């Protein structure tokens, strides 16, 4: 069995017209781009949103985690968290 170090992301991803949601990762304080790293297939309230391999955080000491919730009507909302490593 192979073991990996994971970063567990807790929080809430929910809305009244659930479509889909994801967690995206961008390097630095003001990322020029984000990369989707985890899908959130159903609404979560105060639970585990995703488990991200620690290797995803290579290359920068500062990261922005962005949770994006998309409504069935196409609208989206986001929340960001700044992560400082080291």
Buried (B, 14 or more C-beta within 10 A) or exposed (E): EEEEEEBEBEBEBBBEEBEBBBBBBBBEEEBEEBEEBBEBEEBBEEEEBBEBEEEBBEEBEBBBBBBBBBBEEEEBEEEEEEBEEE
